[in-house]
Amino acid sequence: MTAFSAREAIKAAALRLLEERPLREITVKDIVQECGVNRNTFYYHFRDIPALLEDLITDQADRIIAAQGPALSLADCLETAAR
């Protein structure tokens, strides 16, 4: 597994786990077991779970911005995010 694919696998595993249970019940151990990497690989890519979440939120914000196109107003951006 390449570094890029390991990073993406970790993010995908975290998203799958978030669909199953609340964030407070998810550990690094759960994430690495879900995606089949070791803890060192997790910590190579992310400082901790909050850093992973920040990356996931940034990814989603980038998708929203790309889907929105040129924003006319903050309200337009928020409406797109809500959808």
Secondary structure, DSSP 4 states (H G I P E B T S, - for coil): --HHHHHHHHHHHHHHHHHHS-GGG--HHHHHHHHT--HHHHHHH-SSHHHHHHHHHHHHHHHHHHHH-S-S-HHHHHHHHH-
